[in-house]
Amino acid sequence: MKKEQLAEHLHKYHHGAENAVISKTLELVFRISGKELRDLVNALRRDGIPIASDQSGYFYAKTEAEVRLTIRHMRNRISGISAAITGLRRSLAAFDDTQMRLPLEGGDDS
């Protein structure tokens, strides 16, 4: 399975931040799209595999600090996305024309 192959590859060739690899390289090595790579990395992280990332790319974390920096970066992204959602919600007032609204499928639109 590609998930395990990716983890093994990162552990062997990209162990530690100093050995980070850019997404495009991994996409070529594994013949997958950027979205597929992100999905695999997400699945590995959910499984507790310490796949870290920074501005240089992805790598198998060598230290606790590398994992903590990745977590901090991810939290910052969450904050940015949350702020964008808040702004979009404010923009909904411009569309308020008293028409009946239906909730978005599978999500909260309020």
N, C-alpha and C positions, 0 to 999 in steps of 0.2 A: 504494500500500500504506500502511496506517495507520502502520506503524513509521517510514517516512520522513517522513510528514506530521507525526507527533508531533515528530520531531527538528527539522524545519524550524520548526514552531510555537514550540517552546521556544527555539530559537536567535533567532528574530525578536522574540518578545514577552516572553520570560522568560530573558533573558541576564543571568547574575549572580545571586547570592543576594538582592540587594536587589529583584529582580523575581520571586521565587519565587511559584508558583501552587499552590493546594491541589488535591489529588486530585479532589475533587468537581467542581471547575470543569472540569478536563480531561475527566472522565468525561462531563459534559454537552456540552462542545464536540465531542467525538469520538463521542458516543453509544455509549459502551462501559462495561462494568462496572469496578469497582475491580480485580478480578483481571485482567481483560484489560489494564488500564493498567499494572499491576505487571509483567505478562508482557512487554509492549512495552518498558517501561523496562529490564527485565532484558536483553532481546534487544539493545537499543541499547548498553547497557553492555558486553555480551559482544562486540559489534562494534567496541568502542573509542571509541564516541561518549561524550563527557564529560557524561552526564546526572547531575547532582548532586541532593542533597536534604538538607534539614535540617528543623527543627521548623516552618518556614514553608511547606514544600512542595517541589515539584520545580522545577528550573531547569537551564538549559544553563550549565555552568561557564564562568566568565570567567577564572579564575585557577587556577594549580596548587594553591594553598591550599584552594580550594573542593573540588577533587577529593580532596585528602588528608583533609579533614574528613569527607567522605562515606565514604571508605574506613575511617576510624577508627570512624565510627558503625556501619558494617556489621560490622566486626570485633567491636565490643561486642555486637552482636546475636548473632553467631555464638557468642561466649562464653556469653551468657545461654541460648541454645538448648542448647549443650553441657552446661551445668550442669543444665538441666531433664532432659535425657536421662539423665545420671548419676543423678539423684534417682529417675527412673522405673525405672531398672535396679535400684536398691536396693529399690524397692517390690515388685519381682518375688518377693522372698523370701517375702512374705506369701502368695503364691499357690502356693508350692512344696508340692504335695501328692503328689509322686512320680508324677504322671500323665505320660504320654509327651507331649512337646512337639514341635511341628513349627515350623520356622523360618517367619517371616512372609514372604509372597511379595514378592520384589523388594527385600528389605532385611535388615539384620542386627538381630536382636532380642536379642542378648546384650550 
